[in-house]
Amino acid sequence: MIGKNGATAVGAHLAAVWFAGSALTAVQFQAVLVALFLGRPVVLAVVLVCSVALAAALLAPLGRAARSVVPLTRRRAGLWGWTAGVYAFGTAGALAVAVALEHVGEFANWGVLWPAGGTCHALAAAFLLPGARARLIALAAAVVLAAGGAYAAWDAARPPTLDEWMSANRVDHALLRVGDPPPGYTLYVGGASADGFGARYESTDSPELSIRVERAGADTRRVDARGCPVPFGQEIHCRDDGGGRLLIARGGAYPTRELRLPQGGLVCTVTLRGSGESGLPAARHVLATLRPATRAELAALVELPMPR
């Protein structure tokens, strides 16, 4: 049984290996990235050779210093065998973590690679401690960490549920309103947040419509007494469209029209390109049939970026 002094020495030994493994992982990762960026096999080969030399320079002194708790390192052959084993298994574990992070994709936190690499090196060193009990503990810890890492990678890579997505993006549920698609149109949800909600209506034969819902007062641009935007280098014409709607026609090289409807503390705006009366009946239909969006209609939101 390892006494108190022996346990302290083992703990210090494994901590030193962890620090060395973390530093080694960080250096190797950055060096390999640079070599791959340069795209020259010779550079990559040089990097790998230098990594092995760096590992020997970092790990061999730690093995030599741990001769009292790791008898394997008391002989020269045993020392280099220990160094090679810790480096090989530690690097293999760090590589497995890197593969898992790559699988996660854009949500991966690559900062965990350095401590994870150090942990893999420390587990390899723990497995080489004397006694079957130490090996069993190290093996069990490696299995638990591998299982936990695999689950964390799976959980990070899986698509979020709709509720998770809306919670992470702090979506204001009151803004999630759409109108029924006019005949010949298909509804596509465009995005949602704490500030607004948007969707579009597409048709093969008619101009595309887009709707945006936001809180009254969210648009801080100057307006006149009717709610018409004050022109600022752009031709703007407004008229009452009936039913509480305001028609805003914007001129210029790319004319657009907006039908704006205040309703229950919200402002719903349907926008369509071009000028004239084309598409306005469809826009009026959208505003006349406003209702809360269904979960099926919102399902596409989970394909949009989400903070983790």
Secondary structure, DSSP 4 states (H G I P E B T S, - for coil): ---HHHHHHHHHHHHHHHHHHHHHHHHHHHHHHHHHHHT-HHHHHHHHHHHHHHHHHHHHHHHHHTTTT-GGGGSHHHHHHHHHHHHHHHHHHHHHHHHHHHHHGGG--GGGHHHHHHHHHHHHHHHTSSSHHHHHHHHHHHHHHHHHHHHHHHHHHSPPPHHHHHHHTT--GGG-EE-PPPTT-EEEEEEE-SSEEEEEEE-SSS--EEEEEEETT---S-B-TTSPBPPSSS-EEEEEEETTEEEEEE-SSS-EEEEEEEETTEEEEEEEESSSSTTHHHHHHHHHT-EEPPHHHHGGGGGS----
